[in-house]
Amino acid sequence: MNGAIVFVLIAGGALVGLVVFVIRAAKKAAIDRNVALREMAARLGLEYREEQSSGLFAPKPTVAGMIGGRRARLHEFTRGSGKSRTSWVAASVEILGPSALKLTMRSQGPAIFERIAGAFGYKDIVIGDPSFDSMFAVNGSDEVFLKAALIPEVRSRLVAFWPKASGGRITVGEGGEAVYEQQGSLTNARCRENLERAFPVLGDMAALAEVHASASR
């Protein structure tokens, strides 16, 4: 047999084998994800469902339900397109009723970046708790309310939650929800852990928005 033909056959077989390996590895990771999410849903009292899929891929899961009388869910989404497309995961808790409060919390950046942001008019809200203020950059629509509403008990839960989740951010008000989001995938165990730990904090954040709405009436 011609040597070139042999080479093509061997290379083609290796490529097919690699594709099969990658597909099987991805399917196993997705199956492991589904098992972990089913267990998480049981711990949180949420409902776990699987969407129908072909036999080639594991079923896509959904986790949603009620926590503390509010609708709660886990979800995945993407940002950007093409080579700049990134995958994100989020935990969300419903805000009961309309609220005008807008809030974003993220990790404090390097001092130079914070000064540059300040020069362009982006000013963080300083709560007055050094350990909290050094950890969080807080931006919101009602500084006076947030300084009063972020009481020590709420701040302590945020501080305890944040070290492992500092790559993400918390938003309140967008879409009528309190949300924790971070870049990653539900196949990643650390992402799943952060999302599960976020729900008590998000309940606090949703309550802040509800109190703000009551005080504004």
N, C-alpha and C positions, 0 to 999 in steps of 0.2 A: 504493500500500500504506500502511496506517495507520502513522503514525510510531512508535507504541508497539510495534507488532508488529516493526517493523524494529529498534528498540532491543533488544527481547528476543532476536531472532535473532542480532544482533551480539554481545550480552553472552553468550548461550549458546555461540556459536562460540568466543569468547575464552576462556570457562571451560573448554570441552573442550580447546582448544589448550594451555591452561596445564596441565591434568591430564596430557595426553599428554607434554608437555615434562618434567614432574616425574617421570613413570614412566620415561621414556627416560633421564633423567639418573641416577636411582637405579639403573637396570639397568646403565648404563655404569660407575658407581662400583663396583657389586658385581662386575662382570666384571673390572675393574682389580684389585680386592681379590683375586679368585680367582687371577689371574695372579701377583700378588705373593706370595700364600701358597704357591702351587705352587713358586715359586722358593725361598722361605724353607725349605720342607720339604726340598727337595733339598739345600740348604746344611747343614741340621741332620741329615740322614739320617733324616727322619721320613716317614711315608706320608701322601700327600694324596689325599683322596677327595671326591667331590661327590655330594650327595643328589639324587635326581630331583626336578624341579620343573616347574611349568607354563612355557610359553614366555614368559609375561609377565614373570617374574622370573629372575634368574640362579640357577644351582644353589647350594645352601647347602653350604659346604665344611667338612670336618673335617680336622684335622692332628693326628696322633698317631703314636706308635711308641716306640722305645727310645733313650735317651741315657745312655751310661755304665752300661749294665746296669739302668737304671730306666725304668719306663714314664713317658712324657712326653706332654703334650698342650697344645693351645691351645683355648680355649673362650670363648664369650660367654654372658652371663647378665644378668638385670635385677634391680633392687631397687626396692621400693616399688610403688605402684599409682596409677592415674589420673594426675593432673597431676604427682605427685611421683615417677613412675616414671623410673628412670635406667638407662642401658645401661652395662655393664661388660665388660672383657676380662681374660683371665687366662692365664698360663702356669703349668703345674703339673708337678712331678716327684714320682714315687712315693718314699715312705720304705720301705725294705726291712724288713719285719717290724714288729711293734708297738713303739711308743715312747710313753712318758708325757710326753715333753718338749713343752711348749707355748711358742711364741715369736711375738711380733708386733713388727715393726719399721716405723716410719713416720718422716716428717720431724719434726724438732723444731719445735714451734709457737712463737709469740711468748711471751716470758718470762712475761707476765701470765697467759696461758692455762695454762702449765705450773704456775705457782704455784697457780692455782685448782684444777687437777686434783690437785695434791699435797694441798691442803686437804681433798679428798674421798677421800683414801686411795690415789690412783693415783700410784705412785712408779716413776719410770724406773730401770732398772739402769744405773749408771755404770760403764763398762768401764775407764776410766782412761787413755784415749787422747783428748786434747782435740779433735783434728780429727774423730775419729769421733763422740765424744759430742756435739759441737756440731751434727752433721748428723743423727743418729739418736736417736729416742726408742725405747728398747728395753724391752719388758715380757716376762717369761717366768716359767716355773714353777720354775726352778732357777738362782738368781742365781750361786751359787758355780761351778757347772758352766759357765755361759755366759761368765763372766769369764775362765775358763781356756781354754775352747774357741774363743772368737773370737780366734784368733791373728792376728798382724800380716798374714800372707798373705791370710787370709780378709777381714779388715777392709779391706785395700787394694783388693781386688776390689769390695767393697761400695761403698767411697768412689768408685771410678772409675765404677761403674754408676749411682750415684744421681742425679747432677745433672740428667740429662734425664728421670729417672723419678721425681722426688721427689713427684709428685702421687699416687703409688700407695702400696701397702703390701705387706710380705712377712709371710706367716704360715707357721708350721710346726706340724704336728701335726693340724690339722683335716682329717678325712677321710683320714688317713694320707698326706698330701702336704705338700710345700713349695710355696707358691704366691706368685706375684707378681700383683697385680691393680691395675687402675686404671680410672677411669671413662672411657668412650669406646667406640669401635667398631673392628672389624677393617678397615673401609673407610678408616680414618685411618692415614696412613703413619707418623706418629710413634708411635702405639700399637703398630703392628706392629714397628717398630724396637726399642722398649722390651721387648716380649715376647721377641724373638729374643735380645737382649742379656741377658735375665734368666736363661736356662737354665744357664750356668756357675755363677752365684751360687746358683741353686736347688739345683744339685748339691751345693754346699758345705753348704747348709742341711739338705738331706736327710741328708748324711753326719754332721752334728752330732747329729741325732736318733738315728741308728743307733749312734753312739758312746755317746750317753747311755744307750740301751737296754742296750748291752753292759756298761757300767760299773755299771748298776743291778741286774744279775743276781746 
